[in-house]
Amino acid sequence: MDDAALEKALLLAVSAGDVESDAFASANGADHKKVVGLLKSLESSELVRSAARDHGALKLAAEAQAYLTQGTPEAQAFAAVPPGAGVPLADFKKLDKTISDIGFKQAMQQKWLAMEKGEVPMVVRKADAVEDTARKYLEAINAGDVASVPPKELDALVKKRKLVKQETWKTFTIGKGAKFALERKKAAADLTKEMLQDGSWRDAEFKQYNLVPGAGAPPNGGCVHPLLKVRQQFREIFLQMGFAEMPTNNFVESGFWNFDTLIQPQMHPARDAHDTFFMKTPAVANRAPEDYVQRVRAMHESGGHGSIGHQYSWKRSEADKNILRTHTTAVSARCLHKLAQDGFRPAKFFSIDRVFRNEAVDRTHLAEFHQVEGVICDVGLTLGDLIGVLYQFFARLGMTQLRFKPAFNPYTEPSMEIFAYHPMLKKWVEVGNSGMFRPEMLIPMGLPEDVNVIAWGLSLERPTMIMYGIDNIRDLFGSKMQMSSVKNNPVCRLGMIEQRETVKATE
């Protein structure tokens, strides 16, 4: 029966009274799903209405159907063991896995079979005769007599052995709808020229038009992550101070650019696998100019410009190892080398990007984070210039009170840790590290001897956590970050921190 004939038959049957969907499908030789689909279509036109009824029944799984004729696996396993001496375990294991595995376990649980140890392990009978009760219960369920199966046994067949499954389905009681008719009329979508000519528009039914302007669905706009908000603020500060942004697209660096160019000795603990991620494929790559590599090697082994170097045998294999960069100072080294090759000129650079360190993750540390770095190179720069620039930089962050503490970095001398009194935290906090790049690093690049380079760096995550009141870094960066906080957090204006605190104090 085609769709049109089935629809006509259903409407005719409904005209005489309520119709059960399953009985109608059976009487007309139609698939019940097809009848349900037709029902939903007629309901949308209000020709019919329906009420759903839920049904459920226990059915045998395909595996259990075979057991009705062959017996359950435990009965087959019992039958496979002759009375008396039994069967060697090795021979028993050669039987079908359903018998030797599942059947054997079930038979042992019911104490039908047992295994006797000895020189030759044997499977023996523990009972003279057995009754295949599981098969009897399966036959009762298949016949629809579920009530005769004990609840405990039924639960085992359904949940443990999965030989019986619960099937559910729906049928519908179909009745006349608000616009019931024996034939469905298709509503016209447009008023045509032909309708006007023959007058059929007078009796035609037209589709309704929704002419009321609606608000529509709200657009799914993206939201800026707090880290990106603060990153943009830092970037604007650097640009306002006349800095140029360095290219930071190399997440993978060679040990040469990450360590050796910074005069960091190859036996330094930071170059160990406990602190640095090493690449497996490709394991090595170094595209540095060979003449520059040799100058760096000489500086490591014997020094120069008043330095005695590190006095060890420098290895090219260590320098060529690929790593995930541990700091963006590797980017600064590339830019300074390029500046020397292109012809020195005073310059100011900055970078903000990700770095990677093999650290244990806790509430204040991640193995992946962001580093903010500023670099200035010019003739005759001094430590006073560095301190002056730092005051200007951190003042734009709302931190006007600074303190400096001597520190050690392999590639800067002198070096200083930077502390600032934070108006939001009401205490002194470490906010960064700084120093002047050592001549041993700059001379091999080809920079003039009277050129000095000052630099400083800080993380992006720590100030972001302070600005947004986040205590655990895993709540800021990673899979535990709540999307609701990304949507609801306001734009962070670093320069307004001190002003906000002043306003709060006066309220």
For each residue, the residues with C-beta under 8 A, 3 or more apart:
1: 5 6 9 28 29 30
2: 5 6
3: 6 7 38
4: 7 8
5: 1 2 8 9
6: 1 2 3 9 10 28 30 34 35 38
7: 3 4 10 11 38 42 184
8: 4 5 11 12 182 183
9: 1 5 6 12 13 28
10: 6 7 13 14 19 24 35 38 39 42 48 174
11: 7 8 14 15 42 47 48 180 181 182 183 184
12: 8 9 15 16 182
13: 9 10 16 19 24
14: 10 11 17 18 19 48 174 175 176 180
15: 11 12 176 180 182
16: 12 13
17: 14 175
18: 14 173 174 175
19: 10 13 14 23 24 173 174 175
20: 23 24 171 172 173 174
21: 24 25 32 35 36 39 50 171 172 173 174
22: 25 26 32 171
23: 19 20 26 27
24: 10 13 19 20 21 27 28 30 35 174
25: 21 22 28 30 31 32 34 35
26: 22 23 29
27: 23 24
28: 1 6 9 24 25
29: 1 26
30: 1 6 24 25 34 35
31: 25 34 35
32: 21 22 25 35 36 171
33: 36 37
34: 6 25 30 31 37 38
35: 6 10 21 24 25 30 31 32 38 39
36: 21 32 33 39 40 172
37: 33 34 40 41
38: 3 6 7 10 34 35 41 42
39: 10 21 35 36 42 43 48 50 172 174
40: 36 37 43 44
41: 37 38 44 45
42: 7 10 11 38 39 45 47 48 177 184
43: 39 40 46 47 48 49 50 177
44: 40 41
45: 41 42 177 179 184
46: 43 49 177 178 179
47: 11 42 43 177 179 180 181 184
48: 10 11 14 39 42 43 174 175 176 177 180
49: 43 46 174 175 176 177 178
50: 21 39 43 172 173 174 175
51: 172 173 175
52: 170 171 172
53: 170 171 172 173
54: 168 169 170
55: 168 169 170 171
56: 166 167 168 169
57: 144 166 167
58: 141 146 154 158 164 165 166 167
59: 164 165 166 167
60: 64 65 68 138 141 142 163 164 165
61: 64 65 162 163 164 165
62: 65 66
63: 66 67 163
64: 60 61 67 68 138 163 164
65: 60 61 62 68
66: 62 63 69 70
67: 63 64 70 71 72 73 134 135 138 163
68: 60 64 65 135 138 139 142
69: 66
70: 66 67 76
71: 67 75 76 79 132 135
72: 67 75 76 103 106 132 134 135 138
73: 67 76 77 98 99 102 103 106
74: 77 78 102 103 104 106 107 110 112 132 134
75: 71 72 78 79 103 130 132 134 135
76: 70 71 72 73 79 80 98 99 103
77: 73 74 80 81 95 99 100 103 104 106 107 112 113
78: 74 75 81 103 107 112 113 125 127 130
79: 71 75 76
80: 76 77 87 92 95 99
81: 77 78 86 87 92 113 123 124 125
82: 85 86 87
83: 125 128
84:
85: 82 122 124
86: 81 82 116 122 123 124 125
87: 80 81 82 91 92 122 123 124
88: 91 92 120 121 122 123
89: 92 93 115 120 121 122 123
90: 93 94 120 121
91: 87 88 94
92: 80 81 87 88 89 95 100 104 123
93: 89 90 100
94: 90 91 100
95: 77 80 92 99 100
96: 99 100
97: 100 101 102
98: 73 76 101 102 103
99: 73 76 77 80 95 96 102 103 104
100: 77 92 93 94 95 96 97 103 104
101: 97 98 104 105
102: 73 74 97 98 99 105 106
103: 72 73 74 75 76 77 78 98 99 100 106 107
104: 74 77 92 99 100 101 107 108 113 123
105: 101 102 108 109
106: 72 73 74 77 102 103 109 110 134
107: 74 77 78 103 104 110 112 113
108: 104 105 111 112 113 114 115
109: 105 106
110: 74 106 107 130
111: 108 114 126 127
112: 74 77 78 107 108 125 126 127 130
113: 77 78 81 104 107 108 123 124 125 126
114: 108 111 123 124 126
115: 89 108 121 122 123 124
116: 86 121 122 123 124
117: 121
118: 121 122
119:
120: 88 89 90
121: 88 89 90 115 116 117 118
122: 85 86 87 88 89 115 116 118
123: 81 86 87 88 89 92 104 113 114 115 116
124: 81 85 86 87 113 114 115 116
125: 78 81 83 86 112 113 128
126: 111 112 113 114
127: 78 111 112 130
128: 83 125
129:
130: 75 78 110 112 127
131: 136
132: 71 72 74 75 135 136
133: 136 137 153
134: 67 72 74 75 106 137 138 153 157 163
135: 67 68 71 72 75 132 138 139
136: 131 132 133 139 140
137: 133 134 140 141 149 153 154 157
138: 60 64 67 68 72 134 135 141 142 157 163 164
139: 68 135 136 142 143
140: 136 137 143 145 146 148 149
141: 58 60 137 138 144 145 146 149 154 157 164
142: 60 68 138 139
143: 139 140
144: 57 141
145: 140 141 148 149
146: 58 140 141 149 154
147:
148: 140 145
149: 137 140 141 145 146 153 154 157
150: 153 154
151: 154 155
152: 155 156
153: 133 134 137 149 150 156 157
154: 58 137 141 146 149 150 151 157 158 164
155: 151 152 158 159 160
156: 152 153 159 160 161
157: 134 137 138 141 149 153 154 160 161 163 164
158: 58 154 155 161 162 163 164 165 166
159: 155 156 162
160: 155 156 157
161: 156 157 158
162: 61 158 159 165
163: 60 61 63 64 67 134 138 157 158
164: 58 59 60 61 64 138 141 154 157 158
165: 58 59 60 61 158 162
166: 56 57 58 59 158
167: 56 57 58 59
168: 54 55 56
169: 54 55 56
170: 52 53 54 55
171: 20 21 22 32 52 53 55
172: 20 21 36 39 50 51 52 53
173: 18 19 20 21 50 51 53
174: 10 14 18 19 20 21 24 39 48 49 50
175: 14 17 18 19 48 49 50 51
176: 14 15 48 49 180
177: 42 43 45 46 47 48 49 180
178: 46 49
179: 45 46 47
180: 11 14 15 47 48 176 177
181: 11 47 184 185
182: 8 11 12 15
183: 8 11
184: 7 11 42 45 47 181
185: 181 205
186:
187: 205 206 207
188: 191 192 195 204 205 206 207
189: 206 207
190:
191: 188 195 196 201 206
192: 188 195 196
193: 196 197
194: 197 198 200
195: 188 191 192 198 199 200 201 204
196: 191 192 193 199 201
197: 193 194
198: 194 195
199: 195 196 202
200: 194 195 203 204
201: 191 195 196 204
202: 199
203: 200
204: 188 195 200 201
205: 185 187 188
206: 187 188 189 191
207: 187 188 189
208:
209:
210: 214
211:
212:
213:
214: 210
215:
216:
217:
218:
219:
220:
221:
222:
223: 483 486 487
224: 228 229 486
225: 228 229 481 486
226: 229 230 464 467 468 470 476 485 486 489 492
227: 230 231 370 460 461 464 476 477
228: 224 225 231 232
229: 224 225 226 232 233 464 489 491 492
230: 226 227 233 234 460 463 464 467 492 494
231: 227 228 234 235 352 370 460
232: 228 229 235 236
233: 229 230 236 237 492 493 494 495
234: 230 231 237 238 352 372 460 494
235: 231 232 238 239 245 350 352
236: 232 233 239 240
237: 233 234 240 241 393 396 397 494
238: 234 235 241 243 245 350 374
239: 235 236 242 243 245
240: 236 237 396
241: 237 238 348 392 393 396
242: 239 348
243: 238 239 348 349 350 374
244: 347 348 349 350
245: 235 238 239 349 350 351
246: 328 331 332 334 335 349 350 351 375
247: 250 331
248: 328 331 351 352 353
249:
250: 247 253 325 330 331 334
251: 324 325 354 356
252: 279 322 323 324 325
253: 250 257 258 322 323 324 325 330
254: 257 258 284 285 286 287 288 319 320 321 322 323
255: 258 259 260 266 271 318 319 320 321 322 323
256: 259 260 261 286 288 293 296 319 320
257: 253 254 260 261 288 330 333 334
258: 253 254 255 261 262 323 325 326 327 330
259: 255 256 262 264 266 268 270 271 319
260: 255 256 257 263 264 266 296 300 314 318 319
261: 256 257 258 288 296 330 333 337 441 444 445
262: 258 259 329 330 333 410 411 441
263: 260 296 299 300 310 410 411 438 440 441
264: 259 260 268 270 271 410 411
265: 268 300 310 312 410
266: 255 259 260 271 300 312 314 315 318 319
267: 271 312
268: 259 264 265 271 410
269: 272 274 275
270: 259 264 275 276 326
271: 255 259 264 266 267 268 275 276 318
272: 269 275 276
273: 276 278 358
274: 269 358
275: 269 270 271 272 326 357 358 359
276: 270 271 272 273 323 324 326 357 358
277: 323 324 356 357 358 367
278: 273 283 321 322 323
279: 252 282 283 321 322 323 324
280: 283
281:
282: 279 285 322
283: 278 279 280 321 322
284: 254 317 320 321 322
285: 254 282 320 322
286: 254 256 293 319 320
287: 254
288: 254 256 257 261 292 293
289: 292 293
290: 293 294
291: 294 295
292: 288 289 295 296 337 444 445 446
293: 256 286 288 289 290 296 297 316 319
294: 290 291 297 298
295: 291 292 298 299 443 444
296: 256 260 261 263 292 293 299 300 444
297: 293 294 300 301 314 316
298: 294 295 301 302 304 309 444
299: 263 295 296 302 303 304 307 309 440 443 444
300: 260 263 265 266 296 297 309 310 312 314
301: 297 298 309 310 311 312 313 314
302: 298 299 308 309 311
303: 299 306 307 308 309 310 440
304: 298 299 307 309 440 443
305: 439 440 443 449
306: 303 439
307: 299 303 304 438 439 440
308: 302 303 311
309: 298 299 300 301 302 303 304 440
310: 263 265 300 301 303
311: 301 302 308
312: 265 266 267 300 301
313: 301
314: 260 266 297 300 301 318 319
315: 266 318 319
316: 293 297 319 320
317: 284 320 321
318: 255 260 266 271 314 315 321
319: 254 255 256 259 260 266 286 293 314 315 316
320: 254 255 256 284 285 286 316 317
321: 254 255 278 279 283 284 317 318
322: 252 253 254 255 278 279 282 283 284 285
323: 252 253 254 255 258 276 277 278 279 326
324: 251 252 253 276 277 279 355 356
325: 250 251 252 253 258 328 330 331 355 356
326: 258 270 275 276 323 330 355 356 357
327: 258 330 355 371 373 457
328: 246 248 325 331 332 351 352 353 355 371 373 457
329: 262 332 333 373 411 455 457
330: 250 253 257 258 261 262 325 326 327 333 334
331: 246 247 248 250 325 328 334 335 351 353 373
332: 246 328 329 335 336 349 351 373 375 455
333: 257 261 262 329 330 336 337 441 445
334: 246 250 257 330 331 337 338
335: 246 331 332 338 339 349 375
336: 332 333 339 340 375 377 437 442 445 447 453
337: 261 292 333 334 340 341 445 446
338: 334 335 341 342
339: 335 336 342 344 345 347 377 447
340: 336 337 344 445 446 447
341: 337 338 446
342: 338 339
343:
344: 339 340 377 447 448 451
345: 339
346: 377 378 379
347: 244 339 376 377 378
348: 241 242 243 244 374 375 376 377
349: 243 244 245 246 332 335 374 375 376
350: 235 238 243 244 245 246 372 373 374 375
351: 245 246 248 328 331 332 371 372 373
352: 231 234 235 248 328 370 371 372 373 460
353: 248 328 331 370 371
354: 251 368 369 370 371
355: 324 325 326 327 328 368 369 370 371
356: 251 277 324 325 326 367 368
357: 275 276 277 326 367 369
358: 273 274 275 276 277 367
359: 275 365 366 367
360: 365
361: 365 366 367 474
362: 365
363: 471 472 473 474
364: 473
365: 359 360 361 362 473
366: 359 361 369 461 473 474 477 478
367: 277 356 357 358 359 361
368: 354 355 356 477
369: 354 355 357 366 459 460 461 477
370: 227 231 352 353 354 355 459 460 461
371: 327 328 351 352 353 354 355 457 458 459 460
372: 234 350 351 352 457 458 459 460
373: 327 328 329 331 332 350 351 352 455 456 457
374: 238 243 348 349 350 389 393 455 456 457
375: 246 332 335 336 348 349 350 453 454 455
376: 347 348 349 381 385 389 453 454 455
377: 336 339 344 346 347 348 381 447 451 452 453 454
378: 346 347 381 451 452
379: 346 448 450 451 452
380: 450 452
381: 376 377 378 385 386 436 452 453 454
382: 385 386 452
383: 386 387 414 436
384: 387 388
385: 376 381 382 388 389 454
386: 381 382 383 389 390 416 434 435 436 454 456
387: 383 384 390 391 404
388: 384 385 391 392
389: 374 376 385 386 392 393 454 456
390: 386 387 393 394 402 418 434 456
391: 387 388 394 395 400 402
392: 241 388 389 395 396
393: 237 241 374 389 390 396 397 456
394: 390 391 397 399 400 402 418 420 431
395: 391 392 398 399 400
396: 237 240 241 392 393 494 495
397: 237 393 394 463 494 495 497
398: 395 423 494 495 496 497 498 499
399: 394 395 402 420 421 422 423 431 497 498
400: 391 394 395 498
401: 420 421
402: 390 391 394 399 418 419 420
403: 418 419 420 428
404: 387 416 417 418 419 434
405: 416 417 419
406: 414 415 416 417
407: 415 416 417 433 435
408: 415
409: 412 413 415 433 435
410: 262 263 264 265 268
411: 262 263 264 329 435 437 438 441
412: 409 415 434 435 436 437 438 455
413: 409 435 436 438
414: 383 406 435 436
415: 406 407 408 409 412 433 434 435
416: 386 404 405 406 407 433 434 435
417: 404 405 406 407 430 432 433 434
418: 390 394 402 403 404 430 431 432 433 434 456 458
419: 402 403 404 405 428 429 430 431
420: 394 399 401 402 403 428 429 431
421: 399 401 427 428
422: 399 425 426 427 428 429 431 466
423: 398 399 426 497 498 501
424: 466 467 497 501
425: 422 429 466
426: 422 423
427: 421 422
428: 403 419 420 421 422
429: 419 420 422 425 466
430: 417 418 419
431: 394 399 418 419 420 422 458 462 463
432: 417 418 456 457 458
433: 407 409 415 416 417 418 456 457 458
434: 386 390 404 412 415 416 417 418 454 455 456 457
435: 386 407 409 411 412 413 414 415 416 454 455 456
436: 381 383 386 412 413 414 452 453 454 455
437: 336 411 412 441 442 452 453 454 455
438: 263 307 411 412 413 441 442
439: 305 306 307 442 443 449
440: 263 299 303 304 305 307 309 443 444
441: 261 262 263 333 411 437 438 444 445
442: 336 437 438 439 445 447 451 453
443: 295 299 304 305 439 440 447 449
444: 261 292 295 296 298 299 440 441
445: 261 292 333 336 337 340 441 442
446: 292 337 340 341
447: 336 339 340 344 377 442 443 451 453
448: 344 379 451
449: 305 439 443
450: 379 380
451: 344 377 378 379 442 447 448
452: 377 378 379 380 381 382 436 437
453: 336 375 376 377 381 436 437 442 447
454: 375 376 377 381 385 386 389 434 435 436 437
455: 329 332 373 374 375 376 412 434 435 436 437
456: 373 374 386 389 390 393 418 432 433 434 435
457: 327 328 329 371 372 373 374 432 433 434
458: 371 372 418 431 432 433 462 463
459: 369 370 371 372 462 463
460: 227 230 231 234 352 369 370 371 372 463 464
461: 227 366 369 370 464 465 473 476 477
462: 431 458 459 465 466
463: 230 397 431 458 459 460 466 467 494
464: 226 227 229 230 460 461 467 468 470 476 492
465: 461 462 468 469 470 471 473 476
466: 422 424 425 429 462 463 469
467: 226 230 424 463 464 492 494 497
468: 226 464 465 476 489 492
469: 465 466
470: 226 464 465 473 475 476
471: 363 465 475
472: 363 475 476
473: 363 364 365 366 461 465 470 476 477
474: 361 363 366 477 478 480
475: 470 471 472 480 481 482 485
476: 226 227 461 464 465 468 470 472 473 481
477: 227 366 368 369 461 473 474 481
478: 366 474 481
479:
480: 474 475
481: 225 475 476 477 478 485 486
482: 475 485 486
483: 223 486 487
484: 487 488
485: 226 475 481 482 488 489
486: 223 224 225 226 481 482 483 489
487: 223 483 484
488: 484 485
489: 226 229 468 485 486 492
490:
491: 229
492: 226 229 230 233 464 467 468 489
493: 233 496 497
494: 230 233 234 237 396 397 398 463 467 497
495: 233 396 397 398 499
496: 398 493 499 500
497: 397 398 399 423 424 467 493 494 500 501
498: 398 399 400 423 501 502
499: 398 495 496 502 503
500: 496 497 503 504
501: 423 424 497 498 504 505
502: 498 499 505 506
503: 499 500 506 507
504: 500 501 507
505: 501 502
506: 502 503
507: 503 504
